[in-house]
Amino acid sequence: MNPRDLELLSAYLDGQLNSSDSARLESRLASDESLRAALDNLRATHILFRQLPTRRAPRNFTLTPQMAGIKPPAPRAVPVFRFATAIATFLFVITFVINGLISLSAPSFAAARIPSAAGAAPSTAHQESAPAAQAPALPLAASAPTETSSPRLMSAAPMTTEVPISSGAGSVPRTAGSSTPEMVLKSNAPQVENAQPMNVQRNELSLPFDLEILFGFLAIGFGITTWTLPRNNERSFRKKWNKK
Amino acid sequence: MDEPALIQSAQRGDLDAFNTLVLHYQDALFNTALRILGDDDLAADATQDAFLSAFQHLNSYRGGSFKAWLHRTVTNACYDELRRKKRRPATPLEPDSNDGDEMDSPRWLADPRLTPEQQAEADELEHAIQHCLDALPVEFRAVVVLADLQGLDYTEVAAAIHAPLGTIKSRLARARLRLQECLQGSAELLPVAFRLQEEQS
């Protein structure tokens, strides 16, 4: 049997021939016994093949959300906690850095005071009258204007007993010695008054350590919540799905 | 079952809707995979892969016969399995019994509706036909399984195999002829009832 006849017979079996091709083949089948036998054999094979038992699936092939890569929608609180984590972390870093910088600058504050006290060049009107007080003014100059800090810093003597950082107590006689008596007298009155605000200013500069710890704990707490919230949600989603 | 509505829901990500479709088509897809691969475990793997792939690419379904579209995914999964099988040692069709011999009729594959005699006959027939199917080139096997076993029309088979209609007609005719020759040549594998039918025809 040639391939063309085979294709015609196969398509004829499936009813896929158009009416003219079908009529032409039927007329040939009526006269050609071998072609008829070939068709019968093909039909028998077709019938036999359709006897092949249909198996039931050995298990269900349904997909689970995990298989399908479906994740439950994140809880609404997650972005809030994420933002809170970011803010708390930022504040923690800021407080940490500020406190770190201040504690680093404290030794240089004390060290820089002694050499500069001897020969610091005056730069402002107040500094001219109080050259020895120039050294302590330097670290504070970054945060407070020189003009306002200078008179206060002239009162370094009472401060040194209270603030260990400016422990250059030896500078007191030099400060006093390098100033004229009038100036000492002139400056003594505000010195006593200014001693307390000075301490306050120093304390204000270094942020409370408690705040640093608080921000640290908040950052960790919010971070853990941000991490665990979606996971707990996913776990409960899976449990709910498995119960179905 | 409102198939179009389920498909639409599944396309929107509704896994329940898709699983309803899975339950409806899983027997058909598993049988297609089983006849193409000739191995239960591989067929189960291919069917699972096919459904997973179908869900992931459901948006590429643009209408037409969903059955044909699903059979396309399972045929592709079977081709992948066959490629993998070539790289791995072959797994026997029948599992080993306790004494190491191959079991002709694994107990868990038995159909509880059949008597032992009917079951034995069904096993023999299945064995003979599967033997001849395995001898066919894989592209012929896929066409004859989809057309004759699953009852897909030529257009659906063409869509499933992704081949022109003329190729499908030609492959199907040649596959049927080869199957016929194989079954006549290995008549001793066929159950007696079917042998007599063959002889009569």
Interface residues (C-beta under 8 A of the other chain):
Chain A: M1 P3 L6 E7 L9 S10 A11 D14 Q16 D40 N41 L42 R43 A44 T45 H46 L48 F49 R50 Q51 L52 P53 T54 R55 R56 A57 P58 R59 N60 F61 T62 L63 P65 M67 A68 G69 I70
Chain B: G13 L15 F18 N19 V22 L23 Q26 D27 L29 F30 N31 L34 R35 D40 A44 T47 Q48 F51 L52 F55 Q56 W108 L109 D111 A122 L125 E126 I129 V144 A147 D148 L149 D153 Y154 K169 S170 L172 A173 R174 R176 L177 L179 Q180 L183 L190 F194 Q197 E198 S201
